[in-house]
Amino acid sequence: MLKIGIAEDDVKIAALLQSALEENGYEVQNINNGIAALEAFPDTGFNLLIIDIMMPGLNGLQLCKHLRSNGVHTPILMLTAMGTIDDKVTGLEAGADDYLVKPFHLRELLARVSALLRRNAISTIKTEPKLCFEDLCLDSYSKEVTRAGRAIELSAKEFVLLELFLCHPNRLLSRQFIAEQVWDINFETGTNVIDVYINFLRKKIDKDFDRKLIHTKINMGYILK
């Protein structure tokens, strides 16, 4: 049984989430503040974390940053009452893999949970555990990424995105293809989440190196070359 951790201080919302997830076969642990969640969530028994931004003690953004800096790669779905692009980007930059704006439909929540779990499972099952291109290497087993021998910390979603590029070197990947492979969604022309994550990835694997690996083909997509 897959285990999901929830950090949500609103008792009614937490109970609703737990009930819906348990009805769909997940084991759920509810935590009502950020500090307690920071102690519990590094446990490797969790397959997914659902974190609300507004919490006492430690807010969701701070919690997410602490978890990522401590090497926790568990997929994180962020819940937020703030739906502007800047708010969403802030959540993604903190290390979240996806976001859901309140109020939300339980069907959408369950679909996003399923997609994150499925994508994370696929990313760990590879015939070639180590993928390399030029001086960039990714280890699917240890979840370690290096470039020129230098360790690079990636969020779970950044890791899957890089893995997709490394599985298709020198091949132009359309935004539609990336969306379907990494997010399991049909591409929506109004969203810029793919571009945001490409920028995140570039800052980590290209910014400090003279030789750039991720390139943009305007109006076509991206390529690792």
VOGU-3710 file (C-alpha; in Angstrom, 3 decimals, decimal comma):
1> mlkigiaedd> 0,000/0,000/0,000  1,362/3,413/-0,992  1,769/5,855/1,902  0,934/9,555/1,632  1,834/12,200/4,198  -0,415/15,250/4,580  0,618/18,500/6,283  -2,572/20,548/6,657  -3,685/22,530/9,703  -7,326/22,857/8,613
11> vkiaallqsa> -8,982/19,906/10,369  -11,914/19,662/7,941  -9,733/19,745/4,814  -7,277/17,256/6,325  -10,110/14,859/7,189  -11,598/15,210/3,699  -8,238/14,491/2,065  -7,580/11,507/4,298  -11,023/10,024/3,652  -10,759/10,424/-0,131
21> leengyevqn> -7,251/8,984/-0,298  -8,007/6,036/1,977  -11,103/5,217/-0,072  -8,781/4,949/-3,067  -6,433/2,531/-1,364  -3,728/4,791/0,062  -2,343/4,726/3,578  -2,457/8,264/5,011  -0,718/10,065/7,862  -2,095/13,488/8,808
31> inngiaalea> 0,077/16,146/10,472  -1,304/19,562/11,450  1,830/21,740/11,615  5,041/22,296/9,714  7,485/21,520/12,521  5,987/18,082/13,191  5,934/17,424/9,445  9,631/18,290/9,173  10,369/15,603/11,745  8,126/12,960/10,156
41> fpdtgfnlli> 8,467/13,442/6,401  12,144/12,482/5,946  10,957/8,937/6,711  11,559/6,960/3,519  8,249/5,158/3,977  6,335/8,003/2,304  5,628/7,759/-1,422  4,061/11,227/-1,737  3,676/14,361/0,392  0,770/16,809/0,252
51> idimmpglng> 1,700/20,115/1,896  -0,437/23,173/2,553  1,372/26,508/2,310  -0,315/28,266/5,240  0,583/26,380/8,436  1,648/27,317/11,966  5,209/26,801/13,153  6,701/26,339/9,701  4,848/27,245/6,533  4,646/24,928/3,533
61> lqlckhlrsn> 7,286/26,763/1,501  9,780/26,638/4,368  8,976/22,986/5,001  9,476/22,125/1,341  12,847/23,905/1,201  14,045/22,155/4,374  13,026/18,751/3,046  14,791/19,259/-0,272  17,943/20,635/1,374  17,964/17,540/3,605
71> gvhtpilmlt> 17,939/15,243/0,589  14,259/14,251/0,615  13,259/13,513/-3,001  9,715/12,329/-2,301  7,237/13,950/-4,745  5,466/16,952/-3,211  2,034/18,288/-4,133  1,585/21,811/-2,771  -1,841/23,106/-1,747  -2,317/26,856/-1,950
81> amgtiddkvt> -5,121/29,382/-1,706  -3,054/31,738/-3,864  -3,402/31,074/-7,556  -1,309/33,701/-9,328  1,588/32,666/-11,559  4,077/34,231/-9,126  2,620/32,218/-6,250  2,829/28,995/-8,238  6,403/29,684/-9,355  7,388/30,387/-5,732
91> gleagaddyl> 6,053/26,972/-4,755  7,893/25,248/-7,583  11,123/27,028/-6,726  10,770/25,831/-3,126  10,925/22,280/-4,441  7,296/21,284/-5,036  6,577/19,022/-8,002  3,020/20,150/-8,584  0,486/22,558/-7,102  -3,242/22,611/-6,586
101> vkpfhlrell> -5,226/25,783/-5,884  -7,967/25,784/-3,244  -10,832/25,165/-3,568  -10,252/22,051/-5,654  -12,243/19,024/-6,796  -11,286/15,714/-5,219  -11,196/14,092/-8,660  -8,474/16,507/-9,742  -6,536/15,922/-6,522  -6,681/12,159/-7,002
111> arvsallrrn> -5,624/12,491/-10,642  -2,594/14,593/-9,703  -1,659/12,212/-6,892  -1,869/9,262/-9,262  0,197/11,035/-11,920  2,953/12,003/-9,469  3,148/8,503/-8,035  3,162/6,886/-11,476  5,803/9,228/-12,825  8,010/8,745/-9,779
121> aistiktepk> 7,715/4,961/-10,082  8,619/5,030/-13,777  11,650/7,208/-13,091  13,095/4,578/-10,740  12,698/1,641/-13,114  15,250/1,971/-15,903  17,182/-0,645/-17,826  20,205/1,647/-17,601  20,563/2,909/-14,013  23,198/5,464/-15,004
131> lcfedlclds> 22,618/7,902/-17,846  25,395/10,193/-19,077  25,782/12,829/-21,775  29,034/14,749/-22,141  30,094/15,450/-18,516  26,531/15,232/-17,138  25,532/12,014/-15,324  22,354/10,850/-13,605  22,031/7,746/-11,429  18,444/6,461/-11,295
141> yskevtragr> 19,151/4,251/-8,287  20,905/6,694/-5,961  19,083/9,741/-7,425  22,438/11,519/-7,721  23,245/13,969/-10,498  26,698/15,292/-11,290  28,272/17,509/-13,896  32,035/17,501/-14,332  32,167/15,615/-11,047  30,212/18,312/-9,188
151> aielsakefv> 27,085/17,181/-7,303  23,841/18,884/-8,376  20,711/18,863/-6,203  17,437/18,531/-8,113  13,815/18,380/-7,051  11,910/15,194/-7,904  10,269/16,831/-10,916  13,542/18,356/-12,155  15,113/14,910/-11,849  12,423/13,297/-14,022
161> llelflchpn> 12,692/16,101/-16,580  16,464/15,712/-16,826  16,055/11,940/-17,071  13,740/12,452/-20,045  16,367/14,562/-21,820  19,111/12,039/-21,068  16,969/9,236/-22,473  16,588/11,241/-25,714  19,910/13,062/-26,338  20,202/15,088/-29,552
171> rllsrqfiae> 16,454/14,761/-30,090  14,114/17,739/-30,198  11,431/17,324/-27,538  8,233/19,282/-28,043  6,495/20,913/-25,111  3,544/18,594/-25,794  5,805/15,526/-25,479  7,454/16,835/-22,306  4,068/17,588/-20,715  2,741/14,113/-21,460
181> qvwdinfetg> 5,890/12,300/-20,317  6,710/14,306/-17,179  3,311/15,579/-16,045  0,963/13,038/-17,629  -1,247/15,866/-18,827  -2,442/17,176/-22,157  -0,575/20,332/-23,009  -2,438/23,554/-22,297  -1,308/26,555/-24,305  -2,012/28,890/-21,396
191> tnvidvyinf> 0,435/27,305/-18,959  4,151/28,043/-18,683  5,016/25,357/-16,140  7,256/23,528/-18,633  9,231/26,681/-19,406  9,554/27,379/-15,677  11,024/23,945/-15,022  13,361/24,163/-18,004  14,687/27,405/-16,503  15,084/25,722/-13,102
201> lrkkidkdfd> 17,073/22,929/-14,740  19,248/25,292/-16,750  20,187/27,264/-13,646  21,427/24,078/-12,026  23,172/22,211/-14,851  24,185/24,967/-17,296  24,573/28,279/-15,475  28,028/27,635/-13,984  29,434/25,917/-17,075  30,731/27,395/-20,321
211> rklihtkinm> 29,350/24,530/-22,402  25,549/24,737/-22,425  23,613/21,493/-22,912  19,906/22,415/-22,934  18,951/24,466/-25,986  15,709/26,076/-27,129  14,227/25,725/-30,583  11,827/28,651/-30,756  8,204/27,558/-31,180  9,359/23,938/-31,438
221> gyilk> 10,705/22,698/-28,098  13,962/21,844/-26,349  16,959/19,657/-27,076  19,895/18,245/-25,105  22,950/18,570/-27,305
//
